[in-house]
């Protein structure tokens, strides 16, 4: 997509990528995962995406020489700035990584909890028969 000046419209492209990622990420059915666990998994998935974006920004910065020569203080400020920008990008929808990670974490947690529930039920059934 091009804007009025003949340059790529990055915002429109990013929105299209986000919409595609959201449509492709189908959440599994969860009978054995609590709402609290879902909230925790969602938070962790967002933290992972923010960390990924932060690392990407750090790598992009590493190839650029600084014009400011602010020393250690500038370096610390840039790390902090990159952390905050990564969090804001993730809060605004990110790249869709958090959605995919969340779906996988949710699937894994559902499988784990369902297996534990089946094992408990089998244990109780066995205990009832053994007596």
N, C-alpha and C positions, 0 to 999 in steps of 0.2 A: 504494500500500500504506500502511496506517495501523498504527501501533504501539498498544500498550495505552492510551496517553494521548490517542489521537485525532489525533496529529500525523503528518505524513508520515515514513515510515521511509527516510531518505536513503541509508543504507548498503545496504539491499535494492535500492533503485532503481539505485544506482551499480553494484552487482554485476550486475544484469540488463542494464544498458547495456554493461558490459564483456563479458559472455557473448555478447550479440548481435554485438558488434563482432568478437569472436574467431571466431565461426562464419562471418561473412560474408567474412573475409579469407582467401582461398585463395592459398597460395603457389604460384608458377609452378614448373614443372619446371626444374631447373638442372643441366645437364651441364657447363657451362663456367665455373662460379663455384666457387672454392676455399672450403674451410671457413674459412680465415683472412679471406677477403673477406666471407663471410657474417657472421662475428663483427664485423668492422668496420662493416658496413652496419647490423647490429642495434644496435650501440653508438651510431652516428650518429642512427638513428631515435629511440632513447630520449632522446638529448641534445636532439633537436628537440622532442620532446613536453615534456620538462622545461622548455625555454625557453618554449614556448607557455604552459604552465601558470604559469610565473613571470610572464610578461607579463600574463596575465589577472589574477593576484593583484595586480600593481602597479597595473593600471587600476582594480581594485576599491577599492584603498586610496586612490587619488588623490581620490576623492570624499568621503572621510571626514576630518574635522578631528581632529587628535590632541589628546587630553586631557592628555598628559604634558609637552608643550613641552620635549622633550629636545634640541632643536636638531639640529645636524649628526650627532652621535653616535647619536641615536635613528633618524635617517633611514638611516644606514649599517647599523645593527642590523636595521632592518626589511627592507632589501634582502637582507642575509645570511639572515635568517630566511625570507624568501620563497623564496630560492634553495634552501635546505635542504628546505623543505616541498615545493617543486615536485619535487625529486629523490626524496623519499620517496613522494610520490603516484605518480610514474612507476614507481618500483621495486615498488610495491604493485599495479601493473596499469594505472595511469593511466586515461585516458579512451578508450583504444583507438586513439589517433592514431598511436602508434609502430608498431603492427602494420600499419596501412594504409600508412604511409610506408615501412616495411621491405619490404612486398610489392612496392611500386612500384619502390623502389631495386633490389631483387633482379631484377625483370623487366628493368629498364633495363640492369643489369650483364650479365645473361645475353644479351640482344640484342647488346650491344657486343662481348662476348667471343666469341660465336658468329660474328659478322660478321668479327672479326679472324682467327679460326681458319679460316674459309672463304677469306678473302683470302690468308692464308699458304699454304694448300693449293693455291690456284689459282696463286700465285706459284711454288711449288715445281714444280707440274706444267708450267707454262710454261717454267721454267728447264730442266727435263728434256727438253722437246720442242725447245727452241731450240738445244741443243748437238748 
